């Protein structure tokens, strides 16, 4: 049947808070830059497909906006 524990069931290893903070910071940076990359890609595709700029114009806009976005997000 049920066991009755008087203390903590599992104590586990001590938490490594510095490693947790590094992982969290990497996750936030990946999310931030990944979202920025997708937004810039969609804008460049819109300019290339619907703006009449073509593939090279869309590629130029992509590289240009990507450089600006990276500088702004630092």
HTML snippet that shows the backbone in 3Dmol.js (N, CA, C, O; Angstrom):
<script src="https://3Dmol.org/build/3Dmol-min.js"></script>
<div id="view" style="width:600px;height:400px;position:relative"></div>
<script>
const pdb = `
ATOM      1  N   UNK A   1       0.830  -1.183   0.000  1.00  0.00           N
ATOM      2  CA  UNK A   1       0.000   0.000   0.000  1.00  0.00           C
ATOM      3  C   UNK A   1       0.874   1.246   0.000  1.00  0.00           C
ATOM      4  O   UNK A   1       2.037   1.196  -0.403  1.00  0.00           O
ATOM      5  N   UNK A   2       0.317   2.356   0.449  1.00  0.00           N
ATOM      6  CA  UNK A   2       1.024   3.629   0.410  1.00  0.00           C
ATOM      7  C   UNK A   2       2.111   3.671   1.468  1.00  0.00           C
ATOM      8  O   UNK A   2       1.948   3.188   2.589  1.00  0.00           O
ATOM      9  N   UNK A   3       3.209   4.260   1.076  1.00  0.00           N
ATOM     10  CA  UNK A   3       4.293   4.425   2.040  1.00  0.00           C
ATOM     11  C   UNK A   3       4.190   5.815   2.649  1.00  0.00           C
ATOM     12  O   UNK A   3       3.787   6.764   1.977  1.00  0.00           O
ATOM     13  N   UNK A   4       4.544   5.931   3.886  1.00  0.00           N
ATOM     14  CA  UNK A   4       4.502   7.224   4.573  1.00  0.00           C
ATOM     15  C   UNK A   4       5.928   7.696   4.798  1.00  0.00           C
ATOM     16  O   UNK A   4       6.676   7.105   5.577  1.00  0.00           O
ATOM     17  N   UNK A   5       6.294   8.762   4.113  1.00  0.00           N
ATOM     18  CA  UNK A   5       7.632   9.320   4.256  1.00  0.00           C
ATOM     19  C   UNK A   5       7.571  10.488   5.223  1.00  0.00           C
ATOM     20  O   UNK A   5       6.638  11.290   5.198  1.00  0.00           O
ATOM     21  N   UNK A   6       8.568  10.568   6.062  1.00  0.00           N
ATOM     22  CA  UNK A   6       8.599  11.674   7.005  1.00  0.00           C
ATOM     23  C   UNK A   6       9.456  12.827   6.499  1.00  0.00           C
ATOM     24  O   UNK A   6       9.243  13.966   6.915  1.00  0.00           O
ATOM     25  N   UNK A   7      10.406  12.574   5.625  1.00  0.00           N
ATOM     26  CA  UNK A   7      11.277  13.622   5.106  1.00  0.00           C
ATOM     27  C   UNK A   7      11.052  13.827   3.628  1.00  0.00           C
ATOM     28  O   UNK A   7      10.102  13.288   3.060  1.00  0.00           O
ATOM     29  N   UNK A   8      11.918  14.600   2.998  1.00  0.00           N
ATOM     30  CA  UNK A   8      11.778  14.803   1.553  1.00  0.00           C
ATOM     31  C   UNK A   8      11.988  13.483   0.810  1.00  0.00           C
ATOM     32  O   UNK A   8      12.848  12.678   1.168  1.00  0.00           O
ATOM     33  N   UNK A   9      11.193  13.286  -0.217  1.00  0.00           N
ATOM     34  CA  UNK A   9      11.273  12.040  -0.966  1.00  0.00           C
ATOM     35  C   UNK A   9      12.581  11.967  -1.740  1.00  0.00           C
ATOM     36  O   UNK A   9      13.238  10.926  -1.773  1.00  0.00           O
ATOM     37  N   UNK A  10      12.951  13.079  -2.360  1.00  0.00           N
ATOM     38  CA  UNK A  10      14.178  13.100  -3.147  1.00  0.00           C
ATOM     39  C   UNK A  10      14.871  14.433  -2.916  1.00  0.00           C
ATOM     40  O   UNK A  10      14.272  15.492  -3.103  1.00  0.00           O
ATOM     41  N   UNK A  11      16.100  14.381  -2.520  1.00  0.00           N
ATOM     42  CA  UNK A  11      16.835  15.628  -2.304  1.00  0.00           C
ATOM     43  C   UNK A  11      17.536  16.058  -3.573  1.00  0.00           C
ATOM     44  O   UNK A  11      17.613  17.255  -3.850  1.00  0.00           O
ATOM     45  N   UNK A  12      18.048  15.126  -4.351  1.00  0.00           N
ATOM     46  CA  UNK A  12      18.684  15.461  -5.622  1.00  0.00           C
ATOM     47  C   UNK A  12      20.002  16.182  -5.440  1.00  0.00           C
ATOM     48  O   UNK A  12      20.474  16.388  -4.322  1.00  0.00           O
ATOM     49  N   UNK A  13      20.575  16.555  -6.549  1.00  0.00           N
ATOM     50  CA  UNK A  13      21.847  17.264  -6.551  1.00  0.00           C
ATOM     51  C   UNK A  13      21.593  18.754  -6.320  1.00  0.00           C
ATOM     52  O   UNK A  13      20.512  19.256  -6.629  1.00  0.00           O
ATOM     53  N   UNK A  14      22.570  19.447  -5.786  1.00  0.00           N
ATOM     54  CA  UNK A  14      22.398  20.898  -5.627  1.00  0.00           C
ATOM     55  C   UNK A  14      22.260  21.593  -6.984  1.00  0.00           C
ATOM     56  O   UNK A  14      22.871  21.174  -7.967  1.00  0.00           O
ATOM     57  N   UNK A  15      21.475  22.630  -7.030  1.00  0.00           N
ATOM     58  CA  UNK A  15      21.221  23.344  -8.285  1.00  0.00           C
ATOM     59  C   UNK A  15      22.441  24.171  -8.683  1.00  0.00           C
ATOM     60  O   UNK A  15      23.092  24.794  -7.844  1.00  0.00           O
ATOM     61  N   UNK A  16      22.733  24.162  -9.973  1.00  0.00           N
ATOM     62  CA  UNK A  16      23.814  24.964 -10.525  1.00  0.00           C
ATOM     63  C   UNK A  16      23.175  26.200 -11.160  1.00  0.00           C
ATOM     64  O   UNK A  16      22.838  26.194 -12.343  1.00  0.00           O
ATOM     65  N   UNK A  17      23.014  27.252 -10.367  1.00  0.00           N
ATOM     66  CA  UNK A  17      22.275  28.421 -10.829  1.00  0.00           C
ATOM     67  C   UNK A  17      22.991  29.180 -11.935  1.00  0.00           C
ATOM     68  O   UNK A  17      22.338  29.771 -12.795  1.00  0.00           O
ATOM     69  N   UNK A  18      24.309  29.177 -11.933  1.00  0.00           N
ATOM     70  CA  UNK A  18      25.038  29.852 -13.012  1.00  0.00           C
ATOM     71  C   UNK A  18      24.780  29.169 -14.347  1.00  0.00           C
ATOM     72  O   UNK A  18      24.627  29.838 -15.370  1.00  0.00           O
ATOM     73  N   UNK A  19      24.731  27.852 -14.343  1.00  0.00           N
ATOM     74  CA  UNK A  19      24.456  27.112 -15.576  1.00  0.00           C
ATOM     75  C   UNK A  19      23.013  27.340 -16.027  1.00  0.00           C
ATOM     76  O   UNK A  19      22.741  27.426 -17.224  1.00  0.00           O
ATOM     77  N   UNK A  20      22.101  27.435 -15.078  1.00  0.00           N
ATOM     78  CA  UNK A  20      20.711  27.734 -15.421  1.00  0.00           C
ATOM     79  C   UNK A  20      20.585  29.109 -16.074  1.00  0.00           C
ATOM     80  O   UNK A  20      19.866  29.272 -17.061  1.00  0.00           O
ATOM     81  N   UNK A  21      21.283  30.087 -15.521  1.00  0.00           N
ATOM     82  CA  UNK A  21      21.239  31.439 -16.083  1.00  0.00           C
ATOM     83  C   UNK A  21      21.859  31.483 -17.473  1.00  0.00           C
ATOM     84  O   UNK A  21      21.345  32.177 -18.350  1.00  0.00           O
ATOM     85  N   UNK A  22      22.956  30.754 -17.695  1.00  0.00           N
ATOM     86  CA  UNK A  22      23.564  30.703 -19.020  1.00  0.00           C
ATOM     87  C   UNK A  22      22.619  30.074 -20.029  1.00  0.00           C
ATOM     88  O   UNK A  22      22.495  30.555 -21.156  1.00  0.00           O
ATOM     89  N   UNK A  23      21.952  29.000 -19.627  1.00  0.00           N
ATOM     90  CA  UNK A  23      21.006  28.335 -20.528  1.00  0.00           C
ATOM     91  C   UNK A  23      19.839  29.259 -20.849  1.00  0.00           C
ATOM     92  O   UNK A  23      19.410  29.341 -22.000  1.00  0.00           O
ATOM     93  N   UNK A  24      19.326  29.952 -19.842  1.00  0.00           N
ATOM     94  CA  UNK A  24      18.212  30.871 -20.050  1.00  0.00           C
ATOM     95  C   UNK A  24      18.620  32.019 -20.969  1.00  0.00           C
ATOM     96  O   UNK A  24      17.863  32.392 -21.865  1.00  0.00           O
ATOM     97  N   UNK A  25      19.804  32.577 -20.757  1.00  0.00           N
ATOM     98  CA  UNK A  25      20.283  33.666 -21.612  1.00  0.00           C
ATOM     99  C   UNK A  25      20.459  33.199 -23.055  1.00  0.00           C
ATOM    100  O   UNK A  25      20.152  33.940 -23.988  1.00  0.00           O
ATOM    101  N   UNK A  26      20.952  31.972 -23.242  1.00  0.00           N
ATOM    102  CA  UNK A  26      21.101  31.442 -24.600  1.00  0.00           C
ATOM    103  C   UNK A  26      19.738  31.215 -25.247  1.00  0.00           C
ATOM    104  O   UNK A  26      19.582  31.449 -26.446  1.00  0.00           O
ATOM    105  N   UNK A  27      18.754  30.767 -24.480  1.00  0.00           N
ATOM    106  CA  UNK A  27      17.413  30.560 -25.014  1.00  0.00           C
ATOM    107  C   UNK A  27      16.793  31.888 -25.436  1.00  0.00           C
ATOM    108  O   UNK A  27      16.196  31.978 -26.509  1.00  0.00           O
ATOM    109  N   UNK A  28      16.928  32.916 -24.606  1.00  0.00           N
ATOM    110  CA  UNK A  28      16.375  34.236 -24.933  1.00  0.00           C
ATOM    111  C   UNK A  28      17.059  34.802 -26.172  1.00  0.00           C
ATOM    112  O   UNK A  28      16.390  35.351 -27.047  1.00  0.00           O
ATOM    113  N   UNK A  29      18.378  34.677 -26.259  1.00  0.00           N
ATOM    114  CA  UNK A  29      19.102  35.186 -27.435  1.00  0.00           C
ATOM    115  C   UNK A  29      18.689  34.428 -28.694  1.00  0.00           C
ATOM    116  O   UNK A  29      18.500  35.038 -29.747  1.00  0.00           O
ATOM    117  N   UNK A  30      18.548  33.115 -28.597  1.00  0.00           N
ATOM    118  CA  UNK A  30      18.127  32.333 -29.754  1.00  0.00           C
ATOM    119  C   UNK A  30      16.725  32.698 -30.204  1.00  0.00           C
ATOM    120  O   UNK A  30      16.452  32.776 -31.402  1.00  0.00           O
ATOM    121  N   UNK A  31      15.843  32.919 -29.253  1.00  0.00           N
ATOM    122  CA  UNK A  31      14.479  33.318 -29.585  1.00  0.00           C
ATOM    123  C   UNK A  31      14.456  34.698 -30.223  1.00  0.00           C
ATOM    124  O   UNK A  31      13.750  34.923 -31.205  1.00  0.00           O
ATOM    125  N   UNK A  32      15.227  35.617 -29.664  1.00  0.00           N
ATOM    126  CA  UNK A  32      15.259  36.988 -30.177  1.00  0.00           C
ATOM    127  C   UNK A  32      15.813  37.034 -31.599  1.00  0.00           C
ATOM    128  O   UNK A  32      15.204  37.634 -32.485  1.00  0.00           O
ATOM    129  N   UNK A  33      16.963  36.405 -31.817  1.00  0.00           N
ATOM    130  CA  UNK A  33      17.571  36.443 -33.142  1.00  0.00           C
ATOM    131  C   UNK A  33      16.817  35.568 -34.149  1.00  0.00           C
ATOM    132  O   UNK A  33      16.772  35.892 -35.335  1.00  0.00           O
ATOM    133  N   UNK A  34      16.233  34.475 -33.690  1.00  0.00           N
ATOM    134  CA  UNK A  34      15.441  33.642 -34.590  1.00  0.00           C
ATOM    135  C   UNK A  34      14.192  34.362 -35.077  1.00  0.00           C
ATOM    136  O   UNK A  34      13.844  34.284 -36.256  1.00  0.00           O
ATOM    137  N   UNK A  35      13.521  35.060 -34.175  1.00  0.00           N
ATOM    138  CA  UNK A  35      12.344  35.837 -34.562  1.00  0.00           C
ATOM    139  C   UNK A  35      12.731  36.950 -35.518  1.00  0.00           C
ATOM    140  O   UNK A  35      12.036  37.198 -36.503  1.00  0.00           O
ATOM    141  N   UNK A  36      13.830  37.618 -35.234  1.00  0.00           N
ATOM    142  CA  UNK A  36      14.307  38.695 -36.096  1.00  0.00           C
ATOM    143  C   UNK A  36      14.640  38.160 -37.483  1.00  0.00           C
ATOM    144  O   UNK A  36      14.332  38.808 -38.484  1.00  0.00           O
ATOM    145  N   UNK A  37      15.262  36.991 -37.556  1.00  0.00           N
ATOM    146  CA  UNK A  37      15.613  36.399 -38.838  1.00  0.00           C
ATOM    147  C   UNK A  37      14.364  36.082 -39.660  1.00  0.00           C
ATOM    148  O   UNK A  37      14.326  36.337 -40.863  1.00  0.00           O
ATOM    149  N   UNK A  38      13.353  35.530 -39.011  1.00  0.00           N
ATOM    150  CA  UNK A  38      12.129  35.193 -39.736  1.00  0.00           C
ATOM    151  C   UNK A  38      11.385  36.432 -40.218  1.00  0.00           C
ATOM    152  O   UNK A  38      10.846  36.436 -41.324  1.00  0.00           O
ATOM    153  N   UNK A  39      11.348  37.476 -39.406  1.00  0.00           N
ATOM    154  CA  UNK A  39      10.677  38.718 -39.815  1.00  0.00           C
ATOM    155  C   UNK A  39      11.400  39.342 -41.008  1.00  0.00           C
ATOM    156  O   UNK A  39      10.760  39.781 -41.963  1.00  0.00           O
ATOM    157  N   UNK A  40      12.727  39.381 -40.952  1.00  0.00           N
ATOM    158  CA  UNK A  40      13.503  39.951 -42.054  1.00  0.00           C
ATOM    159  C   UNK A  40      13.326  39.107 -43.317  1.00  0.00           C
ATOM    160  O   UNK A  40      13.218  39.651 -44.416  1.00  0.00           O
ATOM    161  N   UNK A  41      13.297  37.792 -43.166  1.00  0.00           N
ATOM    162  CA  UNK A  41      13.087  36.922 -44.317  1.00  0.00           C
ATOM    163  C   UNK A  41      11.719  37.163 -44.960  1.00  0.00           C
ATOM    164  O   UNK A  41      11.613  37.235 -46.184  1.00  0.00           O
ATOM    165  N   UNK A  42      10.687  37.286 -44.148  1.00  0.00           N
ATOM    166  CA  UNK A  42       9.351  37.541 -44.687  1.00  0.00           C
ATOM    167  C   UNK A  42       9.265  38.898 -45.379  1.00  0.00           C
ATOM    168  O   UNK A  42       8.618  39.024 -46.419  1.00  0.00           O
ATOM    169  N   UNK A  43       9.914  39.913 -44.807  1.00  0.00           N
ATOM    170  CA  UNK A  43       9.927  41.227 -45.454  1.00  0.00           C
ATOM    171  C   UNK A  43      10.659  41.179 -46.794  1.00  0.00           C
ATOM    172  O   UNK A  43      10.206  41.762 -47.780  1.00  0.00           O
ATOM    173  N   UNK A  44      11.791  40.481 -46.821  1.00  0.00           N
ATOM    174  CA  UNK A  44      12.549  40.378 -48.075  1.00  0.00           C
ATOM    175  C   UNK A  44      11.776  39.585 -49.122  1.00  0.00           C
ATOM    176  O   UNK A  44      11.817  39.922 -50.305  1.00  0.00           O
ATOM    177  N   UNK A  45      11.074  38.541 -48.702  1.00  0.00           N
ATOM    178  CA  UNK A  45      10.264  37.777 -49.651  1.00  0.00           C
ATOM    179  C   UNK A  45       9.113  38.613 -50.186  1.00  0.00           C
ATOM    180  O   UNK A  45       8.755  38.505 -51.359  1.00  0.00           O
ATOM    181  N   UNK A  46       8.535  39.446 -49.332  1.00  0.00           N
ATOM    182  CA  UNK A  46       7.452  40.315 -49.777  1.00  0.00           C
ATOM    183  C   UNK A  46       7.954  41.307 -50.815  1.00  0.00           C
ATOM    184  O   UNK A  46       7.305  41.520 -51.840  1.00  0.00           O
ATOM    185  N   UNK A  47       9.106  41.913 -50.554  1.00  0.00           N
ATOM    186  CA  UNK A  47       9.673  42.867 -51.514  1.00  0.00           C
ATOM    187  C   UNK A  47      10.036  42.163 -52.817  1.00  0.00           C
ATOM    188  O   UNK A  47       9.795  42.694 -53.901  1.00  0.00           O
ATOM    189  N   UNK A  48      10.617  40.967 -52.713  1.00  0.00           N
ATOM    190  CA  UNK A  48      11.037  40.252 -53.912  1.00  0.00           C
ATOM    191  C   UNK A  48       9.880  39.755 -54.748  1.00  0.00           C
ATOM    192  O   UNK A  48       9.930  39.838 -55.975  1.00  0.00           O
ATOM    193  N   UNK A  49       8.845  39.242 -54.119  1.00  0.00           N
ATOM    194  CA  UNK A  49       7.738  38.650 -54.863  1.00  0.00           C
ATOM    195  C   UNK A  49       6.699  39.671 -55.304  1.00  0.00           C
ATOM    196  O   UNK A  49       6.246  39.650 -56.448  1.00  0.00           O
ATOM    197  N   UNK A  50       6.326  40.555 -54.402  1.00  0.00           N
ATOM    198  CA  UNK A  50       5.219  41.464 -54.691  1.00  0.00           C
ATOM    199  C   UNK A  50       5.660  42.878 -55.031  1.00  0.00           C
ATOM    200  O   UNK A  50       4.889  43.637 -55.619  1.00  0.00           O
ATOM    201  N   UNK A  51       6.870  43.241 -54.678  1.00  0.00           N
ATOM    202  CA  UNK A  51       7.354  44.584 -54.945  1.00  0.00           C
ATOM    203  C   UNK A  51       8.023  44.731 -56.297  1.00  0.00           C
ATOM    204  O   UNK A  51       8.395  45.837 -56.688  1.00  0.00           O
ATOM    205  N   UNK A  52       8.177  43.650 -57.001  1.00  0.00           N
ATOM    206  CA  UNK A  52       8.774  43.716 -58.325  1.00  0.00           C
ATOM    207  C   UNK A  52      10.289  43.771 -58.301  1.00  0.00           C
ATOM    208  O   UNK A  52      10.906  44.030 -59.334  1.00  0.00           O
ATOM    209  N   UNK A  53      10.905  43.536 -57.156  1.00  0.00           N
ATOM    210  CA  UNK A  53      12.361  43.621 -57.067  1.00  0.00           C
ATOM    211  C   UNK A  53      13.032  42.347 -57.564  1.00  0.00           C
ATOM    212  O   UNK A  53      14.205  42.379 -57.936  1.00  0.00           O
ATOM    213  N   UNK A  54      12.321  41.240 -57.578  1.00  0.00           N
ATOM    214  CA  UNK A  54      12.907  39.988 -58.037  1.00  0.00           C
ATOM    215  C   UNK A  54      13.780  39.345 -56.974  1.00  0.00           C
ATOM    216  O   UNK A  54      13.837  39.792 -55.829  1.00  0.00           O
ATOM    217  N   UNK A  55      14.463  38.276 -57.390  1.00  0.00           N
ATOM    218  CA  UNK A  55      15.285  37.528 -56.446  1.00  0.00           C
ATOM    219  C   UNK A  55      16.457  38.340 -55.913  1.00  0.00           C
ATOM    220  O   UNK A  55      16.703  38.355 -54.707  1.00  0.00           O
ATOM    221  N   UNK A  56      17.173  39.007 -56.790  1.00  0.00           N
ATOM    222  CA  UNK A  56      18.353  39.762 -56.352  1.00  0.00           C
ATOM    223  C   UNK A  56      17.968  40.950 -55.472  1.00  0.00           C
ATOM    224  O   UNK A  56      18.664  41.264 -54.506  1.00  0.00           O
ATOM    225  N   UNK A  57      16.858  41.608 -55.807  1.00  0.00           N
ATOM    226  CA  UNK A  57      16.394  42.706 -54.966  1.00  0.00           C
ATOM    227  C   UNK A  57      15.971  42.221 -53.586  1.00  0.00           C
ATOM    228  O   UNK A  57      16.263  42.864 -52.577  1.00  0.00           O
ATOM    229  N   UNK A  58      15.281  41.085 -53.547  1.00  0.00           N
ATOM    230  CA  UNK A  58      14.896  40.502 -52.264  1.00  0.00           C
ATOM    231  C   UNK A  58      16.094  40.074 -51.448  1.00  0.00           C
ATOM    232  O   UNK A  58      16.120  40.240 -50.229  1.00  0.00           O
ATOM    233  N   UNK A  59      17.097  39.517 -52.131  1.00  0.00           N
ATOM    234  CA  UNK A  59      18.328  39.116 -51.444  1.00  0.00           C
ATOM    235  C   UNK A  59      19.060  40.328 -50.880  1.00  0.00           C
ATOM    236  O   UNK A  59      19.555  40.287 -49.753  1.00  0.00           O
ATOM    237  N   UNK A  60      19.132  41.395 -51.649  1.00  0.00           N
ATOM    238  CA  UNK A  60      19.776  42.619 -51.180  1.00  0.00           C
ATOM    239  C   UNK A  60      19.036  43.178 -49.966  1.00  0.00           C
ATOM    240  O   UNK A  60      19.668  43.563 -48.982  1.00  0.00           O
ATOM    241  N   UNK A  61      17.715  43.226 -50.025  1.00  0.00           N
ATOM    242  CA  UNK A  61      16.922  43.722 -48.898  1.00  0.00           C
ATOM    243  C   UNK A  61      17.122  42.835 -47.672  1.00  0.00           C
ATOM    244  O   UNK A  61      17.223  43.337 -46.553  1.00  0.00           O
ATOM    245  N   UNK A  62      17.181  41.512 -47.879  1.00  0.00           N
ATOM    246  CA  UNK A  62      17.395  40.579 -46.777  1.00  0.00           C
ATOM    247  C   UNK A  62      18.710  40.859 -46.073  1.00  0.00           C
ATOM    248  O   UNK A  62      18.741  40.968 -44.847  1.00  0.00           O
ATOM    249  N   UNK A  63      19.794  40.976 -46.823  1.00  0.00           N
ATOM    250  CA  UNK A  63      21.113  41.215 -46.227  1.00  0.00           C
ATOM    251  C   UNK A  63      21.144  42.577 -45.543  1.00  0.00           C
ATOM    252  O   UNK A  63      21.691  42.710 -44.448  1.00  0.00           O
ATOM    253  N   UNK A  64      20.563  43.584 -46.178  1.00  0.00           N
ATOM    254  CA  UNK A  64      20.553  44.932 -45.622  1.00  0.00           C
ATOM    255  C   UNK A  64      19.769  44.982 -44.307  1.00  0.00           C
ATOM    256  O   UNK A  64      20.262  45.500 -43.306  1.00  0.00           O
ATOM    257  N   UNK A  65      18.550  44.442 -44.315  1.00  0.00           N
ATOM    258  CA  UNK A  65      17.728  44.453 -43.100  1.00  0.00           C
ATOM    259  C   UNK A  65      18.309  43.572 -42.005  1.00  0.00           C
ATOM    260  O   UNK A  65      18.184  43.888 -40.822  1.00  0.00           O
ATOM    261  N   UNK A  66      18.941  42.477 -42.387  1.00  0.00           N
ATOM    262  CA  UNK A  66      19.553  41.597 -41.403  1.00  0.00           C
ATOM    263  C   UNK A  66      20.695  42.309 -40.673  1.00  0.00           C
ATOM    264  O   UNK A  66      20.827  42.193 -39.455  1.00  0.00           O
ATOM    265  N   UNK A  67      21.512  43.042 -41.423  1.00  0.00           N
ATOM    266  CA  UNK A  67      22.616  43.786 -40.801  1.00  0.00           C
ATOM    267  C   UNK A  67      22.078  44.859 -39.861  1.00  0.00           C
ATOM    268  O   UNK A  67      22.601  45.031 -38.760  1.00  0.00           O
ATOM    269  N   UNK A  68      21.054  45.573 -40.274  1.00  0.00           N
ATOM    270  CA  UNK A  68      20.476  46.608 -39.418  1.00  0.00           C
ATOM    271  C   UNK A  68      19.856  46.004 -38.172  1.00  0.00           C
ATOM    272  O   UNK A  68      20.029  46.528 -37.071  1.00  0.00           O
ATOM    273  N   UNK A  69      19.131  44.898 -38.340  1.00  0.00           N
ATOM    274  CA  UNK A  69      18.461  44.277 -37.198  1.00  0.00           C
ATOM    275  C   UNK A  69      19.469  43.739 -36.196  1.00  0.00           C
ATOM    276  O   UNK A  69      19.249  43.852 -34.990  1.00  0.00           O
ATOM    277  N   UNK A  70      20.562  43.159 -36.660  1.00  0.00           N
ATOM    278  CA  UNK A  70      21.579  42.642 -35.742  1.00  0.00           C
ATOM    279  C   UNK A  70      22.189  43.788 -34.962  1.00  0.00           C
ATOM    280  O   UNK A  70      22.430  43.660 -33.762  1.00  0.00           O
ATOM    281  N   UNK A  71      22.444  44.911 -35.626  1.00  0.00           N
ATOM    282  CA  UNK A  71      23.018  46.053 -34.913  1.00  0.00           C
ATOM    283  C   UNK A  71      22.047  46.616 -33.878  1.00  0.00           C
ATOM    284  O   UNK A  71      22.458  47.045 -32.800  1.00  0.00           O
ATOM    285  N   UNK A  72      20.756  46.613 -34.212  1.00  0.00           N
ATOM    286  CA  UNK A  72      19.769  47.165 -33.281  1.00  0.00           C
ATOM    287  C   UNK A  72      19.495  46.256 -32.091  1.00  0.00           C
ATOM    288  O   UNK A  72      19.151  46.746 -31.015  1.00  0.00           O
ATOM    289  N   UNK A  73      19.636  44.964 -32.254  1.00  0.00           N
ATOM    290  CA  UNK A  73      19.315  44.039 -31.183  1.00  0.00           C
ATOM    291  C   UNK A  73      20.479  43.768 -30.229  1.00  0.00           C
ATOM    292  O   UNK A  73      20.289  43.092 -29.217  1.00  0.00           O
ATOM    293  N   UNK A  74      21.627  44.254 -30.510  1.00  0.00           N
ATOM    294  CA  UNK A  74      22.768  44.025 -29.602  1.00  0.00           C
ATOM    295  C   UNK A  74      22.646  44.818 -28.359  1.00  0.00           C
ATOM    296  O   UNK A  74      23.517  44.743 -27.492  1.00  0.00           O
TER     297      UNK A  74
END
`;
const viewer = $3Dmol.createViewer("view");
viewer.addModel(pdb, "pdb");
viewer.setStyle({}, {cartoon: {color: "spectrum"}});
viewer.zoomTo();
viewer.render();
</script>
